[in-house]
Amino acid sequence: MSDRPRIRYAHVNIIADDWRNLMNFYVEVFDCEPVSSERDHRGKHTDDLTGIEDIQVVGQHLRVPGHGENGPTIEIFTVNKALPNPAPAINRPGFAHIAFEVSDFEGVRKQILDWGGTDYGKQVTIDIPGAGRLTLIYMTDPEGNIVELQHWH
């Protein structure tokens, strides 16, 4: 038996210019599900946590599809003291993209474009030894965050 502490992945956070619009995008395009209550964090505990005085953080968690009732979430928040959003870059150090496996590759790609997202790169299909054939593309969501669509054949 291991003496390691129990660890469970919980969520990833996206800071959005308009958290409600971005939440609706992930609900409509990727079948994410709002969970718990809307959050409105402010005051000393939020200032202490972030190291930013008088910050207000509002938004909600979305459960990602395919992992059941206790699956991880995407936390989409808007902050009153947001920095300018840099251009998307797949090669910037840090978190680069969020990926979704989809059954209707072209249908989901069209939905992203309809919501104001864009193609970031070109669609490719590759053979991965021992895993299978994979079609994928990097795109951006309506706020410029990079999203990977993938479809296993």
C-alpha positions as CSV (number, residue, x, y, z in Angstrom):
1,M,0.0,0.0,0.0
2,S,1.3,3.4,-0.9
3,D,1.9,6.2,1.5
4,R,1.1,8.7,-1.2
5,P,-1.7,11.1,-0.5
6,R,-5.0,10.7,-2.5
7,I,-5.0,13.1,-5.5
8,R,-7.9,13.8,-7.8
9,Y,-7.9,16.2,-10.8
10,A,-10.5,18.9,-10.2
11,H,-10.7,21.6,-12.8
12,V,-9.0,24.0,-15.2
13,N,-9.8,27.7,-15.2
14,I,-10.4,30.0,-18.2
15,I,-10.5,33.8,-17.6
16,A,-13.0,35.2,-20.1
17,D,-14.0,38.7,-21.1
18,D,-17.6,37.5,-21.0
19,W,-18.0,34.4,-18.9
20,R,-21.6,33.9,-19.7
21,N,-21.1,33.9,-23.5
22,L,-18.1,31.6,-23.2
23,M,-20.0,29.3,-20.8
24,N,-22.8,29.1,-23.4
25,F,-20.3,28.2,-26.1
26,Y,-18.9,25.3,-24.2
27,V,-22.4,24.1,-23.2
28,E,-23.8,24.3,-26.8
29,V,-20.8,23.1,-28.7
30,F,-19.2,20.5,-26.3
31,D,-22.2,19.4,-24.1
32,C,-20.6,20.7,-20.9
33,E,-23.0,21.1,-18.1
34,P,-23.2,23.9,-15.6
35,V,-22.8,22.7,-12.0
36,S,-23.2,24.2,-8.6
37,S,-24.0,27.9,-8.2
38,E,-22.7,30.9,-10.0
39,R,-19.7,32.3,-8.1
40,D,-19.1,35.8,-7.0
41,H,-15.8,35.9,-5.1
42,R,-14.6,39.2,-3.6
43,G,-13.2,40.6,-0.4
44,K,-10.2,39.9,1.8
45,H,-10.0,36.1,1.1
46,T,-10.1,36.7,-2.7
47,D,-7.5,39.5,-2.5
48,D,-5.3,37.3,-0.3
49,L,-5.6,34.3,-2.6
50,T,-4.9,36.2,-5.8
51,G,-2.5,38.8,-4.4
52,I,-4.6,41.4,-6.2
53,E,-6.3,44.1,-4.2
54,D,-10.1,44.7,-4.7
55,I,-10.4,41.9,-7.3
56,Q,-13.8,40.4,-8.1
57,V,-14.1,37.0,-9.7
58,V,-17.5,35.9,-11.1
59,G,-18.5,32.8,-13.1
60,Q,-19.4,29.2,-13.0
61,H,-18.1,25.6,-13.3
62,L,-19.0,23.4,-16.2
63,R,-18.7,19.6,-16.0
64,V,-16.9,18.2,-19.0
65,P,-18.7,15.4,-20.9
66,G,-17.7,11.7,-20.7
67,H,-16.6,11.5,-17.0
68,G,-19.9,11.2,-15.0
69,E,-21.3,13.1,-12.2
70,N,-18.0,13.5,-10.4
71,G,-15.9,14.4,-13.4
72,P,-13.6,17.4,-13.7
73,T,-14.9,20.8,-14.6
74,I,-13.9,23.9,-16.6
75,E,-14.2,26.9,-14.4
76,I,-15.0,30.0,-16.5
77,F,-14.6,33.3,-14.7
78,T,-14.5,37.0,-15.5
79,V,-12.4,39.2,-13.3
80,N,-12.7,43.0,-12.9
81,K,-8.9,43.5,-13.2
82,A,-8.2,41.3,-16.2
83,L,-5.0,41.9,-18.2
84,P,-5.1,42.2,-22.0
85,N,-5.6,38.9,-23.7
86,P,-2.5,38.0,-25.8
87,A,-2.9,36.4,-29.2
88,P,-3.3,32.7,-29.1
89,A,-0.1,30.7,-29.4
90,I,0.3,27.0,-29.4
91,N,4.0,27.3,-28.6
92,R,3.7,29.6,-25.6
93,P,5.1,28.0,-22.4
94,G,2.3,27.0,-20.0
95,F,-1.1,25.6,-20.8
96,A,-1.5,25.5,-24.6
97,H,-5.0,24.1,-25.3
98,I,-8.0,22.1,-24.2
99,A,-9.0,19.0,-26.2
100,F,-12.3,17.4,-26.9
101,E,-12.8,14.0,-28.6
102,V,-15.8,14.4,-31.0
103,S,-17.8,11.9,-33.1
104,D,-19.0,14.6,-35.6
105,F,-15.7,16.4,-36.5
106,E,-17.0,18.6,-39.2
107,G,-20.3,19.4,-37.4
108,V,-18.5,20.6,-34.3
109,R,-15.9,22.5,-36.3
110,K,-18.8,24.3,-38.0
111,Q,-20.4,25.1,-34.7
112,I,-17.1,26.6,-33.4
113,L,-16.9,28.8,-36.6
114,D,-20.6,29.8,-36.2
115,W,-19.9,31.0,-32.6
116,G,-17.0,33.2,-33.8
117,G,-14.2,30.8,-33.3
118,T,-11.5,30.3,-36.0
119,D,-9.2,27.7,-37.4
120,Y,-5.8,28.0,-35.8
121,G,-4.1,25.5,-38.0
122,K,-5.0,23.0,-40.6
123,Q,-6.8,19.7,-40.2
124,V,-4.5,16.7,-40.3
125,T,-5.0,12.9,-40.1
126,I,-2.2,10.8,-38.6
127,D,-1.6,7.2,-37.8
128,I,-0.4,6.6,-34.3
129,P,1.3,3.2,-33.9
130,G,-0.6,1.1,-31.3
131,A,-3.4,3.7,-30.9
132,G,-5.1,4.1,-34.3
133,R,-5.9,6.8,-36.9
134,L,-6.6,10.3,-35.6
135,T,-8.0,13.4,-37.3
136,L,-7.4,16.6,-35.4
137,I,-7.3,20.4,-35.8
138,Y,-6.5,23.3,-33.5
139,M,-9.1,26.0,-33.4
140,T,-9.9,29.0,-31.2
141,D,-13.0,29.5,-29.1
142,P,-14.9,32.8,-29.3
143,E,-12.3,34.4,-27.0
144,G,-9.2,33.1,-28.6
145,N,-8.4,30.1,-26.4
146,I,-7.0,27.2,-28.4
147,V,-9.3,24.1,-28.6
148,E,-8.2,20.8,-30.1
149,L,-10.9,18.8,-31.9
150,Q,-10.0,15.1,-32.3
151,H,-11.7,12.2,-33.9
152,W,-10.4,8.6,-33.7
153,H,-11.2,6.4,-36.6
